[in-house]
Amino acid sequence: MRINEVDDTEIFEARLVWRKMGKTVKRAVRCTSGRRKGRVVSKPSQCGAPIDFKKRLTLKKTKARMGARIARKARRAKKYNPLSRRVASLNKSVRFKPKRKNKSTSNRFPNRKK
């Protein structure tokens, strides 16, 4: 049995992040599930909202035509724009960190008695 068979409310998982909108920094959410997984949206309910295919195809065509130009502008902005740098530093604490295996003993001195 699945949870959606018992309860008809949708469950959306999202993490709070900061985003740049114009000349201001605002709070937003990054979708961790749903159709927009990985995308930053204003409300968690947008993570499972239906996709507008006309907008998707328009963006796909625009990126095919001007993708390199967009990438250059974005790279320059992220490097030099103070607001973009501030957003990056604010989101640094929220960034996903993969779990690493714990090495309790170092292998620098293999013959040492423990």
Secondary structure, DSSP 4 states (H G I P E B T S, - for coil): --HHHH--S----EEEEEEEETTEEEEEEEESSSTTTT-EESSGGGGGSPP-HHHHHHHHHHHHHHHHHHHHHHHHHHHH-HHHHHHHHHHTTTS--------SS-SS-TTS--
